[in-house]
Amino acid sequence: MTQRLDYNAIAPAGMKALGGVYGYLSQSGLPAELINLVFLRVSQINGCAYCIDMHSRDLLKGGMSVDKLVLVPAWHEAGALFTDQERAALRWSETVTRVADTAIPDEEYQAVSAQFSEKERVDLTIAVGLMNVYNRIAISFRATPAAVAR
């Protein structure tokens, strides 16, 4: 895969603005591991190799076990490996990422509401939205995953 262009060099102000949202999330109060888990799941749904590679590595560096990491795509079948809050965040990530198909049903909103405060729900949705933007940029311009660049 050949990168089409260097979006960071071409639009540094735009990428910096997105980085500001990322900075907000890191100080939002949501656990870093949860944010990275959401980033990974959204990237898996969108098929973004660059982001899957990056967020898998981030989760491993943060201490997530390989056993848990490899089951992220099938989290709903992984039993107690994922906490109730993680399952709610993953479920919300999936329904928001697929909004054109899901229209965010009330049951999905109720499920996330049972685990997260109003502010946490907004922050979680910002995280999902941000990763969807990053995925679209990385896929559009063929960002090279670290595993491929070696």
N, C-alpha and C positions, 0 to 999 in steps of 0.2 A: 504494500500500500504506500503510495507516494502522497505526501502532504500537498494539498493544492495551493495553500498560501499560509503565511504566518499571521494569523489574526491578531495576536498580541502586539506585533510590530506595526501592523497596518491601522489598527484602531485601539491604541493604548488607553485612551480616555474611556471608551466604552467598556473595555475589559476591566479597567480600574473601577468603574462604577459597579460592575457585577461583583468585583472583589469586595467592594464596600458592603454589599448585601451579605456576602459570605462572612465578613467581619462582624456584622450585626448578629448573624446566627451563632457565631462562636461565643458571643456574650449574652445570648438570649436566655440562658438558663437551661436549655435543653442539653442533655448529656452529649458530649462529643461523639461517643460511640453510637448513640441513637441517630444522630445526624448523619454520620458516615454510613450507617446501615440503610437509612432512607436513600441516601445518595447512591449507594450500590444497587438497591432494588430498582430504583427509577432507571438507572443506567442499564440494568439487565433487561428491563421491559423495552427500552428504546434501542437496545443492541449497540450501545456505544462502547467499543472495545477500549478506547483510551480511558474513559471514566471507570469502567469495570476494573481495569488494571490498577488505576490509581487508588480507588476506594477499597479494593480488596487489600492492597498493600497497607493502606492506612489502618484498616481494621486489624490486620495481623500485627502491625507495629504497636497498636493500642492494646494488644493482648487477647484479641478474640481467637478462639481455638479454630483450627482448620476444620474440625468436625462441624462446628456451627457455621462457619463461613460457606462451606460447600452446600449447606442445606438452605441457604437464603432463598433460592428460587422456589423451594418446596417448603417454606416455613410453616405453612398450614398443616403439614403432615409431620412436623418435627416435634410434636408434643411439648413437653416442658423445657425443651432446649431454649426456646424463646420465651421471655417474660410476657405477661399480659399486656404491658405497655408496648413492648416491641411488636407484638402481634397486631395491636391496634394501629401502631404507626405504619407497619408494613401494609396492612389492609387499606389504610387511608392513602398511602403512597400509590398503591395500585389503582384505586378508584379515581383519584385526582389525575394521575398520569393518563388514564384512559377516559377522561371526561367526555369526549365525543361519543363514546359508547355507553358510559354509565350514567351520565347526567347527575351524578352524586346523589344516590337515593337517601331518603331519610334514615334508613337502617344503618347505612355506612356512617352518617353523621352522628347518630346515637352511639354507635360503637366507639368512635374516636372520642366522643364527649364523655364517655364513662371512664376514660383513662387520662384525659388531658384537660387542663383548665382552658378558659377562653383564650388567654394569651398564648398558651402552649399550642392550641389548635391553629391559631393564626401563624405562629412561628413555624410550626410543622408544615403548614401549607406553603409558606414562603420557601422553605427548604425544598419541597417537592417542585415548586415552580422554578426555583433557581436551577436545580439540577436538570430539569427539562430544557431550559435555555442553554445551559452548558453542553448538554448532549447534542442539541441541534447544531450548535456551532462546531463542536468537535467532529461530528459526523459529516456535516456539510463540507468542511475543509480538510477532512481526512487526517485529523491529528494522529500522530503515531504513538501507540502505547509504548511505555518503557520496556516492556518485555520484547517488543519487536525491534526497538531501536538499538538493542545491545549488539 
